[in-house]
Amino acid sequence: MRKQWIALLLALTLALPLCAIPALAQTDQQPQDPAPTESAASPLQGEAGETEAAPPSEKEPGIIVPLPEETPAGTAAGSTMDDELVFTGEDDFRYLAFEDLRERVLEGSLTARMLQESIASIDAMDYTRMYLDLAAQLSSLEAAQNMYAQIPVASPMEGAMQGFVISNLASSYASLSGTVTDLATGKLQKDAAAARRQLKNAQDLTVVGAESLYFAILELEQTKATLQSNLTALDRNLEEMELRYQLGQISALTLEQVKNGKATLQSSLSTLEMNLRRCKLQMQSMVGSSLTGSLVLGPLPALSQGLIDCMDYKPDLEEAKTHSYDLFAAKKKLDEAGDTYDDTRENYAQDTYNVRSARHTYEAALYEYKMSVQSFEMNFRNAFDSVKDYQQVLRSAQTSLAFQESSYASMELKYRQGTISQNALLDAEDELSSAKDAVETARRNLFTAYRTYYWAVNYGVMNSVQTGA
């Protein structure tokens, strides 16, 4: 009878660690509401995914669970960098406006939705409930150890079995005790808040990537229009060359060179159209629409001079640093290396290899953090200077456009007077069109540079991709 009792206890105690593992993720046994999002968070949860301690009830004692430090909001309050992009509510996915891009990506991108669900999973954690569950499991394990230790042993085999079970229970108890300690000291909550911040940074990078793709599509469309205009001019030139060849003014080789140039231009145009279609398919995937490759992008919003004038390097840099996840991760790694170094010095003599190794690890993390700060500051300075540079490029392009408009008006008058040919007038029109393209390119580059600066200041996201002229 005693052997049956021992076997039953052995089966129960071996099952206890298995039951303890899924209990770590349990919150309450009552049915839960859907995972909260950022717009509708639980009353016990803050912006950074932390959960405040619930007030003690009549049945449960009040337990104070430390919370991680508050993290800064995603957008600087009262920042002058707000570009006032408002969602238009347009639901025709064949047309995409830049003002709607962020909302479309967050709602339609599978990557963005996956990240949002991961964030909601962290927000749904109830650390107070978890503490109570773990404390109950620790009590059960301790009771099982005491009960099993009181069972008399009649043979060496029974003693070995009893020792194995007690050792298994002690290992499970130590593991759960470590988790409870991390929960009580706030380490578990800080790790969850850090993971949430990393997921939010990944969401921001997804939107930034969509904006970069938007700019690239606009640039490809402008390049396509330029190539088509060049092809039209080349056809006009080829017609003139064929006439001159018939008159014996040029050789067959010269005519063949012009035809070869047209074939090369047509090939380049075909390749560009393929790349443009590929980019549009990727954009449709990012906004969650049908993959047809047929997509019309709206023009970029106007960038007011007031937004550029409000740029202030020093305060904006400090604001950007508070939002940067890269700097946050580097500082977190440095702090962990420092804690490890301190613990090692307490447990080992100062001249042991353990202390020396921990010190070098800490110093490496310190240099890595300084390098991250230096790189961030350098990229931020480049972003700041790029806005100013593209602003003067735009002014120069606008001056050239004004000159070309005056030149074309003069050429048009001469054509009406019969002093120049139609081809000369068309060439002047092509030069005017090129000047307009230069202004459009400069305006797009200025807007792109400003958006890079905007994301850095308000979200700490530093887009290292430089716009091209």
Salt bridges, closest charged atoms under 4 A:
GLU38 OE2 - LYS200 NZ 2.35
GLU60 OE2 - ARG129 NH1 3.04
ASP83 OD2 - ARG451 NH1 1.97
ASP92 OD1 - ARG94 NE 3.15
ASP123 OD1 - ARG196 NE 2.77
ASP133 OD1 - ARG129 NH2 3.40
ASP191 OD2 - LYS187 NZ 3.15
GLU211 OE2 - ARG451 NH2 2.57
GLU221 OE2 - LYS280 NZ 3.27
ASP235 OD1 - LYS262 NZ 2.92
GLU273 OE2 - LYS224 NZ 3.97
GLU319 OE2 - HIS323 NE2 2.91
ASP335 OD1 - LYS331 NZ 2.82
GLU336 OE2 - LYS332 NZ 2.64
ASP342 OD1 - ARG345 NH2 2.75
GLU363 OE1 - HIS360 ND1 3.82
GLU368 OE1 - LYS333 NZ 2.91
GLU377 OE2 - LYS321 NZ 2.45
ASP385 OD1 - ARG381 NH1 3.39
GLU412 OE2 - ARG416 NH2 3.54
ASP427 OD1 - ARG236 NH2 3.23
ASP430 OD2 - ARG236 NH2 2.88
GLU440 OE1 - ARG443 NH1 3.56
